[in-house]
């Protein structure tokens, strides 16, 4: 599914964290959410923590890093009673345009949907 919309990103704590306001529309409807992204200087990785306004609860974070304009982040979650992996990818397209991709795997990362 594809969604179109905006993300407003604000640096906080001297750039070691940021807040993201997400406002998008797509096939499953309207999504508004907030993401808190925190940088860990020891691991040199970011944690991405997201909450949808509809649910009002933080989802389990994904962890990863940026390399050459692309960020890849992975984490664990559940779908119903099944354990799943989550992959979140951020790719910068232009100075003011970014693509976000989210995929899920229930077979340990062999396949992604």
N, C-alpha and C positions, 0 to 999 in steps of 0.2 A: 504494500500500500504506500502511496505517496501522500505527503502532507505538505502544504505550503503555508508559510507564515513568517513570523519574526521571532528573533531572540535578541533581547537586550542584555548585554553583558557589562557588569560593573566590577572593576578591580577593587579589592579590599585588602587590608593588611599588607600594604606595600607590594601587591602583586602576587603574594603567596597564597591567595585565595581569590575567588570571584563568585558573584551571584549572577544567576542567569534567570531571566523571566522569559518563558516560552508561551507563545500564543499562535496556534496552528489550526488549520482546518483540513479535513481529509475524508475518505470514504466512511470511516467509523464515527465521524462527527468532529466536534470542536474539542481541543485539548488546551488547557491552561495549566502551567506548572512552574515550579521554582526549582532550580538546581544550585546546590552549594558545592563548589569544587575547591578542594584543599590540596596544596602541594606539600609533600613530605620530603624535606631536603636530604634526609638520611637514605631513603630508598630511591630518591629522584623520580618519584612517581606521584601521580595525581589520584585522588579518590573523587568520584563523581556521585553525588547523593541527590536523588530526585524525589519530589513530591508533586503529585497531581492535585490540583485544587478540588477535583471531584472526589478524590479519596482522602486527602488530608493526612496521608501517612508517608513517611520516607520509605522508599524502596531500598532493598539491600544495595550497598554501593558497588560500583565497578572500579577496577584499579588498572592503571596503565600509564603510558607516556607518549609524548610527541616525538616523532622523528621525521625530518624532511617534510614538514607541513601536513603530516598525517598523525592523528592520535588513535591508538587502539587500546581499548579498555575491556577487561573481562571480570565477571563475577558470577556468583551462584544465586539462584532464586528457586522458587517452586511455582508450578502451574498445576492447580488442584493439589493432588497428593504426590505429584512427580517432581523429582529434582531436575532442574534444568541449568544449563550454562547460558549466560547472557554475554553478547559481544556488542560493544558500542564503538562506532568508528566516526571520527570527525575529520573531514577533509576540507581544506580551504580552497575554494574555487577562484575567488577574486578578493580584492581588499575588503569588500563589503558583502561577500557572499560565501556561505559555508554550507556543506552538505553533512547531515547527520544520518547515520544508518544504525539500525538496531536489529540484531539477529538473535535467534534462540536455538539451542541444540538440546535434544533429550538423549543423545547417544555419545556423550563425552567429547563433543566437538568434531566428530567425524563429518557430520552434515549440519547445515545451518538453514533456518527458515526465517 
